[in-house]
Amino acid sequence: MKKLQQMIDAAFPKTDAKRSPQGPSEAFAERERSFATTAARVETLRQARVEADQPANAPLLFEVVRYRGSWRIRHRGKHTSPFSDQTAAIMAAVKQAKAKRETGAAVEVRLNRTDGGVILQSLDDETPEAAVSQNVNPADAL
């Protein structure tokens, strides 16, 4: 068999056919342009919807709430991990709000008490424990 194969190889030497790379067809290129235009339009509409959902004059709201038996911060509809107590949650909310305020955003921190009361927390007071002790009954923290 080797001899036969060698004879065939000698009679028909290997030559690779040189081919030029095939470019995309005009129909393919037109379809790609159409998809790109549609994607740009969809992104523009999405950006407009996001901007419309957040009014320019409404402040970013950080709410300290009792949720599933723990004090947490609710911001933009999402809850944080639980805090050890109400004071720790308020201090963390004030810290987050101050960081957002430094970027130029209007912010607000609210304490939603378990009795239904809502208390606006001051961001200027460096010790939020004082605000907590004045506005919340110790029984509510349980």
Backbone torsions as a table, in degrees:
resi	resn	phi	psi	omega
1	MET	NA	-36.3	-178.7
2	LYS	-61.9	-37.9	-178.2
3	LYS	-65.8	-42.4	179.4
4	LEU	-63.4	-44.1	179.2
5	GLN	-63.1	-39.9	178.6
6	GLN	-65.8	-36.1	178.4
7	MET	-67.1	-40.0	179.6
8	ILE	-67.0	-43.0	179.4
9	ASP	-63.1	-36.9	-179.9
10	ALA	-71.1	-35.5	-178.3
11	ALA	-74.5	-35.7	-178.0
12	PHE	-122.8	84.4	-178.6
13	PRO	-64.8	148.2	-178.4
14	LYS	-72.1	125.5	173.3
15	THR	-133.7	125.5	178.2
16	ASP	-81.8	133.1	177.8
17	ALA	-74.6	127.7	178.7
18	LYS	-85.3	121.0	-179.9
19	ARG	-121.4	142.2	175.3
20	SER	-84.0	145.4	-179.6
21	PRO	-64.3	139.5	-177.8
22	GLN	-86.5	128.1	178.1
23	GLY	-86.3	165.9	179.3
24	PRO	-68.1	149.3	179.4
25	SER	-72.6	165.9	179.7
26	GLU	-66.4	-34.4	178.0
27	ALA	-64.4	-40.9	177.9
28	PHE	-64.0	-45.5	-179.4
29	ALA	-62.9	-39.9	178.3
30	GLU	-65.3	-40.9	178.2
31	ARG	-63.7	-40.8	177.6
32	GLU	-63.6	-41.4	178.0
33	ARG	-64.6	-39.2	178.6
34	SER	-64.1	-43.7	178.1
35	PHE	-63.2	-40.4	179.7
36	ALA	-65.0	-40.9	177.9
37	THR	-64.0	-43.9	179.4
38	THR	-64.5	-42.2	179.4
39	ALA	-63.1	-39.8	178.5
40	ALA	-65.5	-40.1	178.2
41	ARG	-64.7	-43.7	179.6
42	VAL	-63.3	-41.5	179.2
43	GLU	-64.6	-38.9	177.5
44	THR	-63.4	-43.6	178.4
45	LEU	-65.9	-38.4	179.1
46	ARG	-64.4	-43.6	178.5
47	GLN	-62.4	-40.7	178.8
48	ALA	-63.9	-39.6	179.4
49	ARG	-67.1	-40.8	178.9
50	VAL	-63.7	-43.1	179.2
51	GLU	-66.8	-34.3	180.0
52	ALA	-72.2	-30.0	-179.7
53	ASP	-70.0	-25.3	-179.2
54	GLN	-113.4	102.3	178.6
55	PRO	-60.4	144.8	-175.7
56	ALA	-67.3	-30.4	-175.4
57	ASN	-93.5	-6.6	-179.2
58	ALA	-81.9	132.2	-179.6
59	PRO	-77.2	157.6	171.8
60	LEU	-70.4	131.9	-173.2
61	LEU	-108.1	125.6	173.3
62	PHE	-113.0	112.7	-178.0
63	GLU	-108.8	130.2	173.0
64	VAL	-92.8	116.1	-173.6
65	VAL	-130.1	156.9	172.3
66	ARG	-91.3	117.7	-175.4
67	TYR	-139.5	122.9	-179.6
68	ARG	53.5	42.4	174.5
69	GLY	81.9	5.4	-178.9
70	SER	-135.9	158.2	174.9
71	TRP	-85.8	129.8	-177.5
72	ARG	-139.3	167.6	175.0
73	ILE	-105.7	128.3	174.9
74	ARG	-106.3	122.0	180.0
75	HIS	-138.2	124.6	-178.2
76	ARG	54.2	39.3	174.6
77	GLY	81.3	4.7	-179.7
78	LYS	-119.8	143.9	179.6
79	HIS	-98.9	146.2	176.2
80	THR	-84.1	-178.3	172.9
81	SER	-67.9	158.3	-178.3
82	PRO	-69.1	149.9	176.4
83	PHE	-105.4	161.1	-176.5
84	SER	-66.3	-36.2	177.9
85	ASP	-154.6	178.3	-176.5
86	GLN	-63.9	-41.1	-178.6
87	THR	-62.4	-42.0	178.7
88	ALA	-63.2	-38.5	179.0
89	ALA	-66.5	-41.2	179.7
90	ILE	-66.2	-43.3	179.8
91	MET	-62.2	-40.4	179.1
92	ALA	-67.5	-39.0	178.9
93	ALA	-65.3	-42.0	178.8
94	VAL	-64.1	-41.3	179.0
95	LYS	-62.0	-44.8	178.1
96	GLN	-64.3	-40.7	-179.0
97	ALA	-65.4	-40.7	178.7
98	LYS	-63.8	-37.7	178.5
99	ALA	-64.5	-40.4	177.9
100	LYS	-69.8	-35.8	179.9
101	ARG	-65.0	-33.0	178.3
102	GLU	-65.3	-25.5	177.4
103	THR	-82.3	-3.1	176.8
104	GLY	102.6	3.1	-178.7
105	ALA	-86.1	148.2	173.1
106	ALA	-80.0	131.7	-176.3
107	VAL	-129.5	160.4	178.3
108	GLU	-151.2	137.1	177.3
109	VAL	-117.3	127.8	179.9
110	ARG	-125.3	143.7	172.5
111	LEU	-104.3	116.4	175.0
112	ASN	-94.3	103.5	-176.1
113	ARG	-73.6	161.9	-178.9
114	THR	-71.2	-19.5	178.0
115	ASP	-88.3	4.9	177.6
116	GLY	98.8	-8.5	179.3
117	GLY	-75.3	146.7	177.8
118	VAL	-119.7	125.3	-177.1
119	ILE	-121.7	125.2	177.2
120	LEU	-77.3	128.3	-178.1
121	GLN	-95.3	142.4	-179.9
122	SER	-82.4	136.3	177.1
123	LEU	-90.8	-18.9	-176.9
124	ASP	-78.5	-25.2	179.6
125	ASP	-75.5	122.2	-177.6
126	GLU	-74.2	-18.8	179.1
127	THR	-118.2	92.6	-178.2
128	PRO	-67.5	-9.6	178.0
129	GLU	-61.6	-34.3	-180.0
130	ALA	-65.0	-41.5	178.4
131	ALA	-66.8	-36.7	-179.8
132	VAL	-67.4	-43.8	-177.8
133	SER	-66.6	-27.9	179.8
134	GLN	-80.8	-30.3	-169.8
135	ASN	-106.3	-10.3	-172.2
136	VAL	-126.4	135.4	173.8
137	ASN	-74.7	142.7	178.6
138	PRO	-60.9	-28.0	179.5
139	ALA	-67.9	-27.6	179.9
140	ASP	-70.5	-27.9	-178.2
141	ALA	-70.9	-15.7	179.8
142	LEU	-78.5	NA	NA
